[in-house]
Amino acid sequence: MRRRILKLIPLFLFACKGIRSSCKLQSDLTEEQKKGIIQTAQMLDYNNTQLITYTSFKKPKEGELMPFVIQNGDEDYQIILTRYEGKIYALGSLCPYDLETDLSEGICFGDKLYCPKHGCQFDITNGMVEGPPSIDNLPKFGVKENEDSIEVYAPLVVPKKIVPQYHFRDYNDQRKVVIYGGGAAAFACLTTLREFGYTGEISYITNENYMPYDRLMMSKRIKATKPEDFFFRKDKWYQAIAIDTHLGRRISYINNKYNNTYVELDDSNKIAYDTILIATGTDPVHPTIKGIENQPVFYFNSLDSHQQLKEKLKNINDLSIIGINTMSLEVAQTIRKEYPNIKINVIDPNEESQFQVQYGPELANLVLDLHVEKGINVYENIKIKKIEKDSIIFKGKKKLKSDAVILFPSTVAPKTEFAEVSDHQFEFDTAGRVKVDYFQRTDIKRIFAAGSCAHTYYYTNGTGHLGDQWQACYNQGMTAAYNMLALNVPWHQIPFTYTEQFGKVLQQTSSWPQFDEVHIEGDLKKWDFIIYYGMNDFVVGAVGTPSKQNRVAIVNEGIRCKNLPFMSDLKNGKYSTKDIETAVRKIKKSGCYKNTLYKFRYDIVPEYNLWTFRDNMSTFYFPYDNAEISAAPKMKGDE
């Protein structure tokens, strides 16, 4: 049906309701953008389509993002025009993740468009989302370039975002996939399977009582929320693509015996599988604090705890947050905004907080000073003696009033207990995470693991990495799905994360969990900077504020393409961020992969195929399917 529509009209016509949100209006365009532009809108009589003709002396150059305005019902709606390999493309200009961020302020590398705030990536040739946190596509419009004008075809009511097209369940397809976990990796895996043509059975198991939800948003909104506000998709969507759900359940046993593979749940129900993803995440390790039972304690690691905290905040005057990291500071600033009458104390008993370990003392001091400026009390490196009913007492007899506690422990434990009682002992790291290779496979060919319960290896540099970042977990879930389908795609995406602290946005990209030196470019006090992190003179990551140059996106692309200078060269001024951008563009290795992969989704790698035929029964395997493989292979050059 979709192909039929596209043959009739050169644009996507989707029956979607527009979502009202802020966007740049014609009056907001700069004089330079208005100059030479003559806009005429002709309402076509067929298919509720409008034709907008632009006559301009300035057309978008290769990779340039040029904003233009069309009509969306009775309001203006901004789109972006850009050029790739000589051809003009027209896309929606609002990031689908928040429907507010203006993508015309982003940056293009080849056919890849980076969101200037969240780091989402989109394919400008078709609007397809390449990387999280967005899970929806951009609307794409028909466009024709004439010698002296550009014609854009768009629906009269423009959708702000497009839900990707998914394949429905084919009940003749007897393949079976089990996905265990309730986070980003589990959601990414099940959606990628359906998006890339898998029509077999999917059993989704989680110990929570909700379908997957956006944990990134939990720390940014508390007061006026309901659980469904955080859901990735509504329940009807899962029903439409036939996801068999088992909420509030745990796997107690995995049987991996040939021709009899199944998982056993805690209610003794057994579910057969051909391949399984373990994406159970982690649990906080409860700190030993005397008297902690005397006050209500919240861990903020689930939607249930989020909603319980919301109810508690209605009736308290003093709140203690123990632990300083990105999420705890986001929670502090959200409560400060939404509950201004609550006095907030942020406490960290460690010599160095998680935030300082992750970002270094320079940035940690900058952010913590901002919180103090906004009226939040911060106590670092101070030991807690005990917690009483209405207060927290420190060693040294200092006493703070407290009606409730939110705990952000510095250590977590992977939820992989079930894996230790199955008939095969997986390979674990010292923290209890399941070891996997570049393709998210464990040492059993058909069992995959992703997210924070897995110890994954970057294909980019061959280093071990813990999937503690939300975007990393999501990308690993996608990678697991690709390799369940025998597409042999390694985890190659470099995580791009962001945090917002009292209106100040920080972006981070990193391929290594540690650093031994930093280099600051810009002015910290003016919140206009990028901080490079290095290890053994190699650039391994960066943190910065959004900028017109999109500096963090440039470093993200440089890490992915393995084209970065040494830290010493950055420090002595030999190279700058602009030089990195020039070098990355020169080698022309940037671009989107998902659309190409989708075109070849049935061109599988035979040696990794888990099913002999598309419609085969679950007992048909290759003879060597149970063979163990190394969970930490070495890199093979530049494959």
C-alpha positions as CSV (number, residue, x, y, z in Angstrom):
1,M,0.0,0.0,0.0
2,R,2.8,2.4,0.9
3,R,4.6,1.8,-2.4
4,R,1.4,2.5,-4.3
5,I,1.0,5.8,-2.5
6,L,4.6,6.8,-3.3
7,K,4.0,6.1,-7.0
8,L,1.1,8.5,-7.1
9,I,2.6,11.4,-5.1
10,P,6.3,12.3,-4.6
11,L,6.1,12.6,-0.8
12,F,5.1,10.7,2.3
13,L,1.4,11.1,3.0
14,F,0.7,9.8,6.4
15,A,-2.7,9.8,8.2
16,C,-1.3,11.3,11.4
17,K,-2.5,14.0,13.7
18,G,-0.2,17.0,14.0
19,I,1.1,17.6,17.5
20,R,1.0,21.3,18.5
21,S,4.5,22.5,19.6
22,S,6.8,25.5,19.2
23,C,8.6,26.0,15.9
24,K,10.4,28.8,14.1
25,L,8.0,31.0,12.3
26,Q,8.5,33.1,9.1
27,S,8.9,36.1,11.4
28,D,11.7,34.4,13.3
29,L,13.9,33.9,10.2
30,T,16.9,36.1,9.9
31,E,17.1,38.9,7.3
32,E,19.7,36.8,5.4
33,Q,17.3,33.9,5.2
34,K,14.4,36.1,4.0
35,K,16.6,37.9,1.4
36,G,15.8,37.0,-2.1
37,I,13.1,34.5,-1.1
38,I,9.7,34.7,-2.9
39,Q,7.3,32.1,-1.5
40,T,4.1,31.2,-3.2
41,A,1.8,28.4,-1.9
42,Q,-0.5,26.8,-4.4
43,M,-3.2,24.5,-2.9
44,L,-3.5,21.4,-5.1
45,D,-6.9,20.0,-5.5
46,Y,-5.9,16.4,-5.1
47,N,-5.0,14.4,-2.0
48,N,-4.9,17.3,0.4
49,T,-1.5,18.3,-0.9
50,Q,0.1,21.8,-1.0
51,L,2.8,22.9,-3.4
52,I,5.2,25.5,-2.2
53,T,7.5,27.2,-4.7
54,Y,10.6,29.0,-3.5
55,T,12.5,31.4,-5.8
56,S,15.8,32.3,-4.2
57,F,19.2,33.5,-5.2
58,K,20.6,31.3,-2.5
59,K,20.2,27.6,-2.6
60,P,21.5,25.1,0.0
61,K,25.1,24.0,-0.6
62,E,26.3,20.5,0.0
63,G,25.6,19.6,3.6
64,E,24.1,23.0,4.4
65,L,20.8,23.1,6.4
66,M,18.5,25.9,5.2
67,P,15.2,26.6,7.0
68,F,12.0,27.4,5.2
69,V,8.4,27.7,6.3
70,I,5.3,26.0,4.9
71,Q,1.7,25.9,6.1
72,N,0.5,23.3,8.6
73,G,-3.2,23.9,8.8
74,D,-3.6,27.4,10.2
75,E,-0.1,27.7,11.6
76,D,3.4,28.0,10.1
77,Y,5.7,25.0,10.1
78,Q,9.4,25.0,9.5
79,I,11.1,22.5,7.3
80,I,14.8,22.2,6.2
81,L,16.3,22.0,2.8
82,T,19.6,20.4,2.4
83,R,21.8,19.0,-0.4
84,Y,23.5,15.6,-0.6
85,E,25.6,14.5,-3.6
86,G,24.0,17.3,-5.6
87,K,20.4,16.4,-4.9
88,I,18.0,18.6,-2.8
89,Y,16.1,17.0,0.1
90,A,13.3,18.4,2.3
91,L,12.7,17.2,5.8
92,G,10.8,18.2,9.0
93,S,12.8,20.6,11.2
94,L,11.7,19.5,14.6
95,C,13.6,16.7,16.5
96,P,11.0,13.9,17.0
97,Y,12.4,13.3,20.5
98,D,11.0,16.5,22.1
99,L,9.3,18.2,19.1
100,E,11.0,21.4,20.0
101,T,14.7,21.3,19.0
102,D,15.4,23.0,15.7
103,L,17.4,20.6,13.5
104,S,18.4,23.4,11.1
105,E,21.0,24.2,13.8
106,G,22.5,20.7,13.5
107,I,25.3,19.4,11.4
108,C,25.5,17.0,8.4
109,F,28.2,14.4,7.7
110,G,27.5,12.9,4.4
111,D,23.8,11.8,4.5
112,K,23.8,11.8,8.3
113,L,22.1,14.7,10.2
114,Y,22.9,15.2,13.9
115,C,20.4,16.8,16.3
116,P,22.1,19.9,17.9
117,K,20.9,19.0,21.4
118,H,20.2,15.2,21.9
119,G,22.7,13.8,19.3
120,C,20.0,11.8,17.5
121,Q,21.0,11.0,14.0
122,F,18.8,10.9,10.9
123,D,19.2,9.9,7.2
124,I,18.5,13.0,5.2
125,T,17.7,10.9,2.1
126,N,14.6,9.3,3.7
127,G,14.2,10.8,7.2
128,M,15.0,7.4,8.9
129,V,16.3,7.7,12.4
130,E,19.8,6.3,12.8
131,G,20.5,6.7,16.5
132,P,18.7,7.3,19.8
133,P,17.2,8.9,21.8
134,S,14.7,9.5,19.1
135,I,12.8,6.4,18.0
136,D,10.7,8.1,15.3
137,N,11.6,9.2,11.8
138,L,11.5,12.7,10.3
139,P,8.7,13.6,7.8
140,K,10.2,13.8,4.3
141,F,8.6,15.8,1.6
142,G,8.7,15.7,-2.2
143,V,11.0,18.3,-3.7
144,K,11.9,19.4,-7.2
145,E,14.7,21.7,-8.1
146,N,14.4,23.9,-11.1
147,E,16.8,26.4,-12.6
148,D,15.4,29.3,-10.7
149,S,13.2,27.8,-8.0
150,I,12.6,24.9,-5.6
151,E,9.2,23.2,-5.4
152,V,8.2,21.4,-2.2
153,Y,5.1,19.1,-2.0
154,A,3.7,18.6,1.4
155,P,0.4,17.5,3.0
156,L,-1.9,20.3,4.2
157,V,-1.7,18.9,7.8
158,V,2.0,18.0,8.4
159,P,2.9,15.2,10.8
160,K,5.6,16.3,13.3
161,K,7.1,12.8,13.3
162,I,6.8,9.5,11.5
163,V,6.5,6.1,13.3
164,P,8.8,3.7,11.4
165,Q,7.1,1.0,9.3
166,Y,7.1,-2.4,11.0
167,H,6.4,-5.9,9.7
168,F,3.4,-7.8,11.2
169,R,3.4,-11.2,12.6
170,D,3.2,-14.1,10.1
171,Y,1.8,-17.1,11.9
172,N,3.3,-19.5,9.4
173,D,6.7,-18.3,10.6
174,Q,7.6,-20.6,13.5
175,R,10.8,-18.9,14.6
176,K,10.9,-17.9,18.3
177,V,12.7,-15.1,20.0
178,V,12.7,-14.4,23.8
179,I,13.6,-10.9,25.0
180,Y,14.2,-10.6,28.7
181,G,14.5,-7.1,30.2
182,G,12.5,-3.9,30.4
183,G,15.0,-1.2,29.3
184,A,16.3,0.5,26.2
185,A,18.2,-2.6,24.9
186,A,15.1,-4.8,25.1
187,F,12.9,-2.2,23.3
188,A,15.5,-1.6,20.6
189,C,15.9,-5.3,20.0
190,L,12.2,-6.0,19.6
191,T,11.5,-3.0,17.4
192,T,14.6,-3.6,15.2
193,L,13.5,-7.2,14.6
194,R,10.1,-6.2,13.4
195,E,11.5,-3.3,11.4
196,F,14.0,-5.5,9.6
197,G,11.5,-8.2,8.4
198,Y,11.3,-10.7,11.3
199,T,7.8,-12.0,11.4
200,G,8.2,-14.9,13.9
201,E,7.2,-15.0,17.5
202,I,8.6,-12.5,20.0
203,S,8.1,-13.2,23.8
204,Y,8.8,-10.1,25.9
205,I,9.5,-10.9,29.6
206,T,10.2,-8.3,32.3
207,N,9.9,-8.2,36.1
208,E,8.3,-4.8,35.9
209,N,4.6,-4.1,35.4
210,Y,5.0,-1.8,32.4
211,M,6.1,-2.1,28.8
212,P,9.4,-0.4,28.0
213,Y,9.5,3.3,28.9
214,D,11.9,6.2,28.5
215,R,14.1,6.3,31.6
216,L,16.0,9.4,30.3
217,M,12.9,11.5,30.8
218,M,12.1,10.3,34.4
219,S,14.7,12.6,35.9
220,K,13.5,15.6,33.9
221,R,9.7,15.4,34.8
222,I,8.1,14.4,38.1
223,K,5.2,16.5,39.3
224,A,2.6,16.5,36.5
225,T,3.2,13.0,35.1
226,K,1.5,9.7,34.7
227,P,3.2,6.3,34.0
228,E,2.0,6.4,30.4
229,D,3.7,9.7,29.8
230,F,7.0,7.8,29.7
231,F,6.0,4.9,27.5
232,F,7.8,4.5,24.2
233,R,4.7,3.1,22.5
234,K,1.1,2.5,23.6
235,D,-0.1,-1.0,24.4
236,K,-2.1,-1.2,21.2
237,W,1.1,-0.8,19.2
238,Y,2.6,-3.9,20.8
239,Q,-0.6,-5.8,20.1
240,A,-0.6,-4.7,16.5
241,I,2.9,-6.2,15.9
242,A,2.0,-9.3,18.0
243,I,4.4,-9.0,20.9
244,D,3.6,-11.8,23.5
245,T,4.1,-10.0,26.8
246,H,4.8,-11.4,30.2
247,L,4.8,-8.5,32.7
248,G,5.9,-8.9,36.3
249,R,7.7,-12.2,35.6
250,R,11.3,-13.4,36.1
251,I,13.2,-16.1,34.3
252,S,14.4,-18.7,36.8
253,Y,16.1,-21.1,34.4
254,I,17.5,-21.2,30.8
255,N,17.6,-24.6,29.2
256,N,20.1,-24.7,26.3
257,K,20.0,-28.4,25.4
258,Y,19.9,-29.0,21.7
259,N,16.4,-29.5,20.3
260,N,14.8,-28.5,23.6
261,T,15.6,-24.9,24.3
262,Y,13.3,-23.1,26.7
263,V,13.2,-20.6,29.5
264,E,11.3,-21.3,32.7
265,L,9.6,-18.4,34.5
266,D,9.0,-18.0,38.2
267,D,5.4,-19.2,37.8
268,S,6.8,-22.5,36.3
269,N,5.6,-21.5,32.8
270,K,8.0,-22.6,30.0
271,I,8.6,-20.7,26.8
272,A,10.5,-22.2,23.9
273,Y,13.1,-20.1,22.1
274,D,15.4,-20.2,19.2
275,T,17.4,-17.2,20.3
276,I,17.3,-15.1,23.4
277,L,18.4,-11.6,24.4
278,I,19.4,-11.0,28.1
279,A,18.9,-7.3,28.8
280,T,18.0,-7.3,32.5
281,G,20.0,-4.3,33.5
282,T,21.4,-3.7,37.0
283,D,20.1,-3.1,40.6
284,P,21.6,-0.6,43.0
285,V,23.7,-2.0,45.7
286,H,22.2,-0.9,49.0
287,P,24.8,1.1,51.0
288,T,25.4,0.3,54.7
289,I,24.0,3.3,56.5
290,K,22.8,3.0,60.1
291,G,19.2,3.9,60.6
292,I,18.4,4.0,56.9
293,E,15.1,2.3,57.6
294,N,13.9,5.3,59.7
295,Q,13.0,7.4,56.6
296,P,11.3,6.7,53.3
297,V,14.0,5.7,50.8
298,F,13.6,5.9,47.0
299,Y,16.1,4.5,44.5
300,F,14.7,6.2,41.3
301,N,15.6,3.1,39.2
302,S,12.1,2.3,38.0
303,L,8.8,3.9,37.0
304,D,7.2,2.6,40.2
305,S,9.8,4.4,42.4
306,H,9.3,7.5,40.3
307,Q,5.6,7.6,40.9
308,Q,6.0,6.8,44.6
309,L,8.4,9.7,45.0
310,K,6.0,12.0,43.2
311,E,3.3,11.2,45.9
312,K,5.8,11.7,48.7
313,L,7.0,15.1,47.5
314,K,3.5,16.5,48.1
315,N,4.0,16.3,51.9
316,I,7.6,16.9,52.8
317,N,9.7,20.0,53.6
318,D,13.3,18.7,53.5
319,L,14.7,16.2,51.0
320,S,18.1,14.5,51.1
321,I,19.7,13.1,47.9
322,I,22.7,10.8,48.6
323,G,25.1,10.4,45.7
324,I,26.3,12.9,43.1
325,N,26.0,11.8,39.5
326,T,24.3,13.0,36.3
327,M,20.9,11.6,37.2
328,S,20.9,12.7,40.8
329,L,21.7,16.3,39.8
330,E,19.0,16.2,37.1
331,V,16.5,15.0,39.8
332,A,17.6,17.8,42.2
333,Q,17.1,20.5,39.6
334,T,13.7,19.1,38.5
335,I,12.5,19.0,42.1
336,R,13.8,22.5,42.7
337,K,11.8,23.8,39.7
338,E,8.6,21.8,40.4
339,Y,8.6,21.9,44.2
340,P,10.3,25.2,45.1
341,N,9.3,25.1,48.7
342,I,11.2,21.9,49.4
343,K,14.7,22.3,50.8
344,I,17.1,20.0,49.0
345,N,20.4,18.7,50.3
346,V,22.7,16.8,47.9
347,I,25.2,14.6,49.8
348,D,28.1,12.5,48.6
349,P,30.1,10.5,51.2
350,N,32.9,9.5,48.7
351,E,36.2,11.2,48.3
352,E,35.3,11.7,44.6
353,S,31.7,11.7,43.4
354,Q,30.7,9.7,40.4
355,F,30.1,13.0,38.6
356,Q,33.7,14.1,39.2
357,V,35.1,10.7,38.2
358,Q,33.1,10.9,34.9
359,Y,33.7,14.5,34.0
360,G,36.8,15.7,36.0
361,P,37.0,18.3,38.8
362,E,36.8,21.4,36.5
363,L,33.4,20.6,35.1
364,A,32.1,19.0,38.3
365,N,32.8,22.2,40.2
366,L,31.1,24.3,37.5
367,V,27.9,22.3,37.6
368,L,27.8,22.0,41.4
369,D,28.4,25.8,41.8
370,L,25.4,26.2,39.5
371,H,23.2,24.1,41.8
372,V,24.4,26.0,44.9
373,E,23.5,29.3,43.0
374,K,20.0,27.9,42.5
375,G,19.5,27.2,46.2
376,I,20.5,23.6,46.5
377,N,22.9,22.7,49.4
378,V,25.8,20.4,48.3
379,Y,27.9,18.4,50.8
380,E,30.9,16.5,49.3
381,N,33.2,14.0,50.9
382,I,31.2,14.0,54.1
383,K,30.5,10.7,56.0
384,I,27.0,9.9,57.2
385,K,26.9,8.6,60.8
386,K,23.3,7.6,61.0
387,I,19.8,8.5,59.7
388,E,17.1,9.4,62.2
389,K,13.4,9.8,61.7
390,D,13.6,13.5,60.9
391,S,17.3,14.1,60.2
392,I,20.6,12.9,58.9
393,I,23.6,13.1,61.3
394,F,27.1,13.3,59.9
395,K,30.3,12.3,61.6
396,G,31.4,15.4,63.4
397,K,27.8,15.8,64.8
398,K,26.5,18.1,62.0
399,K,22.8,17.5,61.6
400,L,20.5,18.2,58.6
401,K,16.7,18.0,58.6
402,S,15.4,15.3,56.3
403,D,11.9,13.9,55.7
404,A,12.8,11.5,52.8
405,V,15.9,10.2,51.1
406,I,16.7,9.5,47.4
407,L,19.6,7.1,47.0
408,F,22.0,7.0,44.1
409,P,24.5,4.3,45.1
410,S,28.0,4.5,43.4
411,T,27.9,0.7,42.8
412,V,25.4,-1.5,41.0
413,A,24.9,-5.2,40.6
414,P,24.0,-6.9,37.3
415,K,20.7,-8.8,37.4
416,T,22.1,-12.1,36.0
417,E,21.4,-14.5,38.9
418,F,19.3,-16.7,36.6
419,A,22.2,-17.2,34.3
420,E,24.2,-18.8,37.0
421,V,21.7,-21.6,37.6
422,S,21.2,-22.6,33.9
423,D,22.8,-25.7,32.4
424,H,25.6,-23.5,31.0
425,Q,27.8,-21.2,33.0
426,F,28.3,-18.0,31.0
427,E,31.5,-16.1,31.0
428,F,31.3,-13.2,33.4
429,D,33.6,-10.3,34.2
430,T,34.6,-9.5,37.8
431,A,31.4,-7.5,38.4
432,G,29.1,-10.3,37.3
433,R,28.3,-8.9,33.8
434,V,27.8,-11.4,31.0
435,K,30.7,-11.1,28.5
436,V,29.8,-10.7,24.9
437,D,31.7,-10.1,21.6
438,Y,31.4,-7.3,19.2
439,F,28.1,-8.7,17.9
440,Q,26.5,-9.0,21.4
441,R,26.8,-12.8,21.4
442,T,27.7,-14.7,24.5
443,D,29.8,-17.8,24.3
444,I,26.6,-19.6,23.2
445,K,25.9,-18.7,19.6
446,R,22.2,-18.2,19.9
447,I,22.2,-16.3,23.3
448,F,22.8,-12.6,23.2
449,A,23.2,-10.0,26.0
450,A,23.1,-6.2,25.9
451,G,22.8,-3.2,28.1
452,S,24.2,-2.6,31.6
453,C,24.1,-6.4,32.4
454,A,26.6,-7.1,29.6
455,H,30.3,-6.5,29.2
456,T,30.6,-5.4,25.6
457,Y,33.5,-4.8,23.3
458,Y,33.7,-1.8,21.0
459,Y,34.4,-2.7,17.4
460,T,35.9,0.8,16.9
461,N,38.8,0.3,19.2
462,G,38.5,-3.3,20.6
463,T,38.2,-2.1,24.2
464,G,35.8,-3.5,26.8
465,H,32.9,-1.3,27.7
466,L,30.1,-1.3,30.2
467,G,26.7,-0.3,28.7
468,D,25.8,2.1,31.5
469,Q,24.7,4.9,29.2
470,W,21.1,4.8,27.9
471,Q,22.1,5.4,24.3
472,A,24.8,2.7,24.5
473,C,22.2,0.2,25.8
474,Y,19.8,1.1,22.9
475,N,22.5,0.7,20.3
476,Q,23.5,-2.7,21.7
477,G,19.9,-3.9,21.6
478,M,19.8,-2.9,17.9
479,T,23.1,-4.7,17.3
480,A,21.8,-7.9,19.0
481,A,18.7,-7.8,16.7
482,Y,20.8,-7.4,13.6
483,N,22.9,-10.5,14.5
484,M,19.9,-12.6,15.5
485,L,19.0,-12.1,11.8
486,A,22.6,-13.1,10.8
487,L,23.5,-9.7,9.3
488,N,26.9,-9.8,11.1
489,V,26.9,-6.1,12.3
490,P,29.3,-5.2,15.1
491,W,28.5,-2.6,17.8
492,H,30.1,0.4,16.2
493,Q,28.0,3.4,17.3
494,I,29.8,5.8,19.6
495,P,27.3,6.9,22.4
496,F,26.2,10.5,22.3
497,T,24.5,11.5,25.6
498,Y,23.2,14.8,27.0
499,T,22.1,16.2,30.3
500,E,20.4,19.4,31.2
501,Q,21.1,21.3,34.4
502,F,19.0,24.4,35.1
503,G,18.8,25.2,31.4
504,K,22.5,24.4,30.7
505,V,22.9,21.5,28.3
506,L,26.0,19.3,28.4
507,Q,26.7,16.8,25.6
508,Q,29.1,13.9,25.9
509,T,30.6,11.4,23.6
510,S,33.1,8.7,24.7
511,S,34.6,5.4,23.6
512,W,36.5,4.7,26.8
513,P,35.3,4.7,30.5
514,Q,38.5,6.4,31.9
515,F,40.9,9.2,31.2
516,D,44.2,10.5,32.5
517,E,44.3,14.0,31.0
518,V,42.0,16.8,29.8
519,H,42.2,19.7,27.5
520,I,39.7,22.6,27.6
521,E,38.8,24.6,24.5
522,G,36.6,27.7,25.2
523,D,35.3,29.4,28.3
524,L,33.8,27.4,31.2
525,K,32.4,30.5,32.9
526,K,30.5,31.5,29.8
527,W,29.2,27.9,29.3
528,D,30.8,27.9,25.8
529,F,33.4,25.1,25.8
530,I,34.4,21.6,24.8
531,I,36.6,19.4,27.1
532,Y,38.7,16.7,25.5
533,Y,39.5,13.6,27.5
534,G,42.6,11.6,26.7
535,M,44.1,8.3,27.7
536,N,47.8,7.6,26.9
537,D,47.7,10.7,24.6
538,F,44.7,9.3,22.6
539,V,41.5,11.3,22.5
540,V,38.8,9.0,24.0
541,G,35.9,11.4,24.5
542,A,34.6,14.9,24.9
543,V,32.0,16.9,26.8
544,G,30.8,20.3,25.7
545,T,28.0,22.8,25.4
546,P,25.8,23.0,22.3
547,S,27.4,25.4,19.7
548,K,26.9,26.6,16.2
549,Q,29.9,24.4,15.3
550,N,28.3,21.3,16.9
551,R,31.7,20.5,18.4
552,V,30.7,17.3,20.3
553,A,29.0,15.9,17.2
554,I,32.3,16.5,15.3
555,V,34.3,14.6,18.0
556,N,31.7,11.8,17.9
557,E,32.2,11.4,14.2
558,G,36.0,11.6,14.6
559,I,36.0,8.8,17.1
560,R,33.8,6.6,14.9
561,C,36.0,7.3,11.9
562,K,39.3,6.8,13.9
563,N,40.4,10.3,12.7
564,L,41.5,12.3,15.7
565,P,44.7,14.1,16.6
566,F,46.8,13.3,19.7
567,M,46.0,15.0,22.9
568,S,49.4,16.6,23.0
569,D,48.7,18.2,19.6
570,L,45.4,19.6,20.8
571,K,47.1,21.0,23.9
572,N,49.9,22.8,22.0
573,G,47.5,24.3,19.6
574,K,48.6,22.3,16.5
575,Y,45.0,21.2,15.9
576,S,41.5,22.4,16.9
577,T,37.9,21.1,16.6
578,K,37.6,22.8,13.3
579,D,40.7,20.9,12.0
580,I,39.0,17.6,13.2
581,E,35.9,18.5,11.2
582,T,38.0,19.2,8.1
583,A,39.8,15.9,8.4
584,V,36.7,13.9,9.0
585,R,35.0,15.4,5.9
586,K,38.1,14.9,3.8
587,I,38.2,11.1,4.3
588,K,34.5,10.7,3.4
589,K,33.8,7.8,5.7
590,S,30.8,9.4,7.4
591,G,27.3,8.5,6.6
592,C,24.3,6.4,7.5
593,Y,24.3,2.6,7.5
594,K,20.7,1.7,8.5
595,N,19.1,2.2,5.1
596,T,21.7,0.2,3.3
597,L,21.5,-2.5,5.9
598,Y,17.7,-2.6,5.4
599,K,18.0,-3.1,1.7
600,F,20.2,-6.2,2.3
601,R,18.3,-7.5,5.3
602,Y,17.8,-10.9,3.6
603,D,21.4,-11.2,2.4
604,I,22.5,-13.0,5.5
605,V,25.9,-14.4,6.6
606,P,25.2,-18.2,6.3
607,E,27.6,-19.3,9.1
608,Y,25.7,-17.2,11.6
609,N,22.2,-18.2,10.5
610,L,20.1,-19.6,13.3
611,W,17.4,-20.9,11.0
612,T,17.8,-23.1,7.9
613,F,14.7,-21.8,6.2
614,R,12.6,-18.7,6.9
615,D,9.6,-20.7,8.0
616,N,11.4,-23.6,9.6
617,M,10.5,-25.1,13.0
618,S,12.6,-24.1,16.0
619,T,14.4,-27.5,16.0
620,F,16.2,-26.9,12.8
621,Y,19.7,-25.7,13.6
622,F,23.0,-25.8,12.0
623,P,24.9,-28.8,13.5
624,Y,27.6,-26.6,15.1
625,D,25.1,-24.2,16.7
626,N,25.9,-25.3,20.3
627,A,29.6,-24.8,19.8
628,E,31.1,-22.3,22.2
629,I,32.9,-19.3,20.8
630,S,35.2,-16.8,22.4
631,A,33.4,-13.9,24.1
632,A,36.2,-11.5,23.5
633,P,37.7,-11.9,20.0
634,K,40.5,-9.7,18.8
635,M,40.0,-7.1,16.2
636,K,40.7,-8.1,12.6
637,G,42.4,-5.0,11.2
638,D,40.1,-2.6,9.4
639,E,37.3,-5.1,8.6
